[in-house]
Amino acid sequence: MKNIIFVALLVLSPFSFATDAITTKVLETGIYGNGTLLIIVNDEIPEPGCTGNRIDIPKSHPDIKNILSLALAASASGSDVVLRTHGCLGGNPTMDETNNSLFLFRK
């Protein structure tokens, strides 16, 4: 019985910490002097411990250029994006390098 519970927790644990995905619009994008990317969206992101309408992504994130490109395209076209953040950076929701984070440009 203990083994079944342990396996169930292992299988479900990656999904238990991700924020629910939201559909929203990108309002503004920018980069701080330290290289951190910021994206301001129309709706509140319900990330536990740092709810807000801004995502901060560290310059060390391997996909920062791809995320910036998607955010700029969504902003310019007025298209929706689907976001799922995972964690906090400087008091704001952030995206990590796992599948728990998502930035989807929706035409």
BATIKE-786048 format. One record per residue: residue number from 1; z, x, y of N, C-alpha, C in turn. Coordinates in steps of 0.001 Angstrom, whole numbers, plus 524288, in hexadecimal, padded with zeros to 5 digits. Atoms other than C-alpha are relative to their C-alpha. Layout:
# BATIKE-786048
(rec NUM; (Z; X; Y); (Z; X; Y); (Z; X; Y)) ...
# end
This chain:
# BATIKE-786048
(rec 1; (80000; 80337; 7FB50); (80000; 80000; 80000); (80000; 80363; 804F0)) (rec 2; (7FFCF; 7FC87; 7FB74); (80350; 80B03; 80966); (7FAB5; 8027D; 80103)) (rec 3; (80527; 7FD9D; 7FF6E); (7F609; 8112F; 806D3); (7FC1E; 7FC3C; 80282)) (rec 4; (80384; 803E9; 7FDBD); (7EEF1; 80499; 80A36); (80109; 7FF6A; 805D3)) (rec 5; (7FEA4; 80072; 7FA7A); (7F62C; 80356; 81711); (7FE3B; 804DE; 802F8)) (rec 6; (8019A; 7FB20; 7FD7C); (7F3A3; 811AE; 81A4E); (7FA16; 80022; 800D0)) (rec 7; (805B8; 80012; 7FF8C); (7E4FC; 81044; 8179D); (7FE4E; 7FBFE; 80411)) (rec 8; (80159; 80401; 7FC1E); (7E455; 803C2; 81FA2); (80104; 801FA; 80585)) (rec 9; (7FED9; 7FDD9; 7FAD2); (7EACD; 80A95; 82B1B); (7FC1F; 80439; 80187)) (rec 10; (803E4; 7FBF4; 7FEE1); (7E176; 81614; 82A20); (7FAC9; 7FDA2; 8018E)) (rec 11; (80509; 8027E; 7FEE8); (7D5AB; 80D26; 82A10); (8001D; 7FD23; 80538)) (rec 12; (7FFBA; 80332; 7FB49); (7DA48; 8047F; 8352E); (801BC; 802F8; 804D3)) (rec 13; (7FDBF; 7FD52; 7FB83); (7E0D2; 80E93; 83DFB); (7FC14; 801BD; 8041E)) (rec 14; (80391; 7FE76; 7FBD4); (7D48C; 8139D; 844FC); (7FE87; 7FB7D; 80395)) (rec 15; (80197; 8047A; 7FCF0); (7D1BE; 805E4; 8499E); (8047D; 7FD95; 80314)) (rec 16; (7FB8A; 8029C; 7FDA2); (7DF64; 80228; 84DC0); (8013B; 801F0; 8057C)) (rec 17; (7FEB6; 7FDD8; 7FAEF); (7DFD0; 80AB2; 859E0); (7FBA4; 7FF63; 80402)) (rec 18; (80457; 8009E; 7FC65); (7D2A1; 807A1; 85FF4); (800AA; 7FAFE; 8032E)) (rec 19; (7FFF5; 80491; 7FCA2); (7D1D6; 7FE5B; 86B69); (7FBAD; 7FC4D; 7FE57)) (rec 20; (80435; 803B5; 800EE); (7CA07; 7F1EC; 869AD); (7FB7C; 80136; 803A6)) (rec 21; (8049F; 7FF1E; 7FCC2); (7BC23; 7F37E; 86E99); (7FF90; 7FBA3; 80408)) (rec 22; (800F4; 803E0; 7FBE7); (7B904; 7ECBA; 87B6B); (7FA63; 80091; 801E2)) (rec 23; (80522; 7FFEB; 7FD90); (7AC15; 7E928; 881AB); (800D4; 7FF85; 805D8)) (rec 24; (7FF24; 7FFC8; 7FA5F); (7AB72; 7EC76; 89021); (7FB54; 8027D; 802B2)) (rec 25; (80416; 7FD5E; 7FCF6); (7A319; 7F26F; 89ADF); (8023C; 804E9; 80280)) (rec 26; (7FE73; 7FB31; 7FD62); (7A399; 80033; 8A076); (7FF4B; 7FF32; 805E1)) (rec 27; (80036; 8009A; 7FA56); (7A6D4; 7FFAC; 8AEF8); (7FF07; 80533; 802C6)) (rec 28; (80074; 7FAE6; 7FD7F); (7A80F; 80E1C; 8B26D); (800AA; 80447; 7FBED)) (rec 29; (7FF2F; 7FB5F; 80337); (7A727; 81B7E; 8AC27); (800E9; 80498; 803A2)) (rec 30; (7FF12; 7FB60; 7FCD3); (7ABC7; 82891; 8B118); (8024F; 80458; 7FCBD)) (rec 31; (7FDC9; 7FB76; 802A5); (7B0B6; 83607; 8AD91); (803DE; 8028D; 803B7)) (rec 32; (7FC10; 7FD31; 7FCFB); (7BD38; 83C59; 8B255); (7FE92; 805C7; 80049)) (rec 33; (800E2; 7FA6A; 7FF71); (7BD5E; 84A82; 8B6A8); (80135; 8031C; 7FB18)) (rec 34; (7FEB6; 7FD3E; 804DC); (7C354; 84E5A; 8A99D); (7FC49; 7FEA8; 7FB8B)) (rec 35; (803E2; 8015B; 803EE); (7B7BF; 84872; 8A253); (8010E; 7FB08; 7FCFF)) (rec 36; (7FECB; 804E8; 802A7); (7BE60; 83C05; 89DAE); (7FC59; 7FBB4; 801EC)) (rec 37; (80371; 80460; 7FEBD); (7B4D7; 8309B; 89D3E); (80342; 7FB1A; 800AA)) (rec 38; (7FD6A; 80507; 7FF6A); (7B989; 823A5; 8A28E); (7FBE7; 7FBB8; 8003C)) (rec 39; (80363; 80495; 80011); (7B339; 8168C; 8A029); (80363; 7FB51; 8015E)) (rec 40; (7FD2D; 804BD; 7FE68); (7B7EB; 80A62; 8A736); (7FCCE; 7FB51; 7FE3A)) (rec 41; (8029C; 8049D; 8021B); (7B4B5; 7FD88; 8A09A); (80236; 7FB0B; 80276)) (rec 42; (7FEA9; 804FB; 7FD90); (7B596; 7EF59; 8A497); (804EB; 7FD78; 7FDBC)) (rec 43; (7FBB1; 802AD; 802A7); (7C000; 7EB3C; 89AD7); (80439; 803D5; 7FE4F)) (rec 44; (7FB98; 7FCD6; 801B6); (7CD45; 7F023; 896B0); (7FF55; 8019D; 7FA4D)) (rec 45; (80037; 7FDDC; 80548); (7CD8D; 7F8CD; 88A9A); (8058F; 7FFC9; 7FDCC)) (rec 46; (7FAB2; 800D3; 801FF); (7D93A; 7F4F9; 88223); (80212; 80478; 7FC99)) (rec 47; (7FE00; 7FB86; 802F6); (7DD0D; 802B5; 87DBE); (805F4; 8001F; 80069)) (rec 48; (7FA45; 7FFE3; 7FFCD); (7EB83; 802DE; 879F8); (80207; 804C2; 802FD)) (rec 49; (7FD97; 7FBCC; 7FCF8); (7F360; 80AD9; 883BC); (7FD11; 80199; 804E0)) (rec 50; (802F0; 7FE72; 7FB52); (7E8AA; 80C36; 88DEB); (7FB9C; 7FC1F; 80137)) (rec 51; (803DA; 8040A; 7FEE4); (7E1AA; 7FF5E; 8904D); (7FDDB; 800AC; 80584)) (rec 52; (8027A; 7FFAC; 7FADD); (7D7F8; 7FFBC; 89B85); (7FA2B; 7FF3A; 7FF83)) (rec 53; (805A8; 800CB; 80011); (7C9C0; 7FE93; 89F65); (7FD0A; 80529; 800C7)) (rec 54; (8026A; 7FADF; 7FF68); (7C6EA; 80D2C; 89F8D); (800B7; 80326; 7FB01)) (rec 55; (7FFCA; 7FC7F; 8047A); (7C3B1; 8168B; 89485); (7FF89; 8058A; 80219)) (rec 56; (80067; 7FA6C; 7FECC); (7C63D; 8251D; 89628); (7FEB1; 802DE; 7FAF5)) (rec 57; (801B0; 7FD0F; 80494); (7BF36; 82E2A; 88CBA); (8002E; 805CD; 80157)) (rec 58; (7FF71; 7FA78; 7FEB2); (7C2DE; 83C9D; 88C57); (7FAD5; 802F9; 7FF86)) (rec 59; (804DF; 7FCF9; 8001D); (7B83A; 846A9; 88EEB); (7FF25; 802A3; 7FABC)) (rec 60; (8007B; 7FD90; 80525); (7BAE6; 84C3F; 88161); (7FDA6; 7FC57; 7FBE5)) (rec 61; (80225; 803B5; 803CE); (7B5CC; 83FDD; 87ABF); (7FA59; 80190; 7FEDA)) (rec 62; (8053C; 7FE1C; 8014F); (7A975; 843EC; 8734D); (7FB88; 7FC59; 80193)) (rec 63; (8041A; 803C1; 7FE97); (7A207; 8378C; 87720); (80054; 7FE38; 805AA)) (rec 64; (7FF3E; 801B6; 7FA9A); (7A5A9; 8370B; 88587); (7FAC7; 7FF06; 802C9)) (rec 65; (80518; 800C0; 7FD78); (79776; 83896; 889EC); (7FD4F; 7FB13; 7FE04)) (rec 66; (80252; 804BE; 80235); (792E9; 82DDA; 880B0); (802AD; 7FB1C; 80222)) (rec 67; (7FD13; 80478; 7FDF0); (79DA4; 824AB; 88546); (7FE9C; 7FF1B; 805B4)) (rec 68; (8018D; 80075; 7FA85); (79A52; 8278E; 89383); (7FA90; 7FDA4; 80073)) (rec 69; (8054E; 8022B; 7FFE3); (78BEC; 824BB; 890D4); (7FFF9; 7FA27; 7FEDB)) (rec 70; (7FFAF; 80590; 8014D); (78F2A; 817C6; 88A6D); (80279; 7FCDF; 8046F)) (rec 71; (7FD59; 802BD; 7FBB7); (79868; 81408; 8957B); (7FC68; 7FF6B; 804BD)) (rec 72; (8039A; 80043; 7FB89); (78E52; 81749; 89FFC); (7FB95; 7FC25; 7FEFC)) (rec 73; (8042C; 803B0; 80157); (783A0; 80FBB; 898D9); (801F1; 7FA62; 8003A)) (rec 74; (7FDC0; 8054A; 7FFEB); (78C7A; 803EC; 89731); (8010F; 7FE3C; 80591)) (rec 75; (7FEE4; 80149; 7FA90); (7909E; 80468; 8A56F); (7FAFE; 7FED0; 802F6)) (rec 76; (804F3; 800BD; 7FD31); (782AF; 805C3; 8AA8C); (7FD33; 7FB00; 7FE6F)) (rec 77; (802C5; 804A0; 801DF); (77D8B; 7FAAE; 8A21A); (8033A; 7FB01; 80058)) (rec 78; (7FC9A; 80495; 7FFE5); (78942; 7F1B1; 8A380); (80122; 7FDD8; 7FA98)) (rec 79; (7FF2F; 801B6; 80564); (78A13; 7F0EA; 894AE); (805BA; 8005E; 7FE78)) (rec 80; (7FABC; 7FFCA; 80225); (7966B; 7EE99; 88CFB); (800BB; 804EC; 7FCBA)) (rec 81; (7FE74; 7FBF8; 803B2); (79D8C; 7F935; 88592); (80464; 7FDD1; 7FCAA)) (rec 82; (7FBB0; 80148; 80371); (7A698; 7F7B5; 87A10); (80343; 804F4; 7FF8C)) (rec 83; (7FC7B; 7FB87; 7FFEE); (7B26B; 800B2; 87AEF); (80474; 7FF46; 7FC31)) (rec 84; (7FB28; 7FFD6; 80301); (7BD3D; 8046F; 871C5); (80261; 8055F; 80106)) (rec 85; (7FD68; 7FB10; 7FEC2); (7C6C0; 80ECB; 87653); (80413; 8013A; 7FBDC)) (rec 86; (7FC0A; 7FE5C; 803C3); (7D0A9; 81683; 86EA3); (8035D; 8042D; 80285)) (rec 87; (7FC66; 7FC54; 7FD92); (7DC0B; 81CC1; 875B0); (7FFE7; 7FFBB; 805EB)) (rec 88; (7FF70; 7FFDC; 7FA58); (7DFC9; 81FE6; 883A1); (7FF30; 80591; 801FD)) (rec 89; (800A2; 7FAF9; 7FD68); (7DC44; 82AF4; 88CEC); (80185; 7FF3F; 805B1)) (rec 90; (7FE45; 80080; 7FA91); (7E3AF; 82C38; 899AD); (80158; 7FA72; 80187)) (rec 91; (7FE83; 8055F; 7FED8); (7E86F; 81E2F; 898B3); (7FB8C; 7FC18; 7FFAE)) (rec 92; (8048A; 8037C; 8007C); (7DAD8; 8187F; 8962D); (7FDF3; 80024; 7FA68)) (rec 93; (80269; 7FFF9; 8052C); (7D3E1; 81463; 889B3); (7FC14; 80472; 7FF89)) (rec 94; (803BE; 7FBCC; 800EE); (7CBA1; 81F20; 88395); (7FD37; 7FF1E; 7FAD5)) (rec 95; (802E4; 8001A; 804E8); (7C208; 82145; 87894); (800FC; 80526; 7FD35)) (rec 96; (7FF51; 7FB35; 802FD); (7C528; 82AE0; 86DCF); (7FB03; 80123; 7FCED)) (rec 97; (8049C; 7FE4D; 802E0); (7BBD0; 83184; 8645C); (7FF77; 7FD63; 7FAAD)) (rec 98; (8003A; 802BD; 80503); (7BDCA; 827DC; 85937); (7FCC1; 7FB0A; 8007D)) (rec 99; (802BB; 80503; 80001); (7B71E; 81B48; 8554A); (80350; 7FB9A; 80236)) (rec 100; (7FCB7; 803EF; 7FD7F); (7C27E; 81424; 85B97); (7FE23; 7FEE1; 8058F)) (rec 101; (80222; 800AF; 7FABC); (7BB88; 815E7; 868B5); (7FA4F; 7FE53; 7FFAB)) (rec 102; (80565; 801F8; 80009); (7AEE0; 80F1C; 86C2E); (7FE2C; 7FF1E; 80594)) (rec 103; (8028E; 8014D; 7FB08); (7A5AD; 80E7A; 877E7); (7FA85; 7FE53; 7FE95)) (rec 104; (804F3; 8023B; 801AB); (79A28; 80583; 87505); (7FD49; 7FD81; 804A3)) (rec 105; (8033D; 80231; 7FBCD); (78F75; 80282; 87EE9); (7FD0F; 7FB5F; 7FDB8)) (rec 106; (8025C; 804C9; 80203); (78B08; 7F477; 87CCF); (7FBDD; 7FE16; 803CE)) (rec 107; (80451; 801D4; 7FCB0); (77DB2; 7F082; 88224); (80066; 7FA35; 800FC)) 
# end
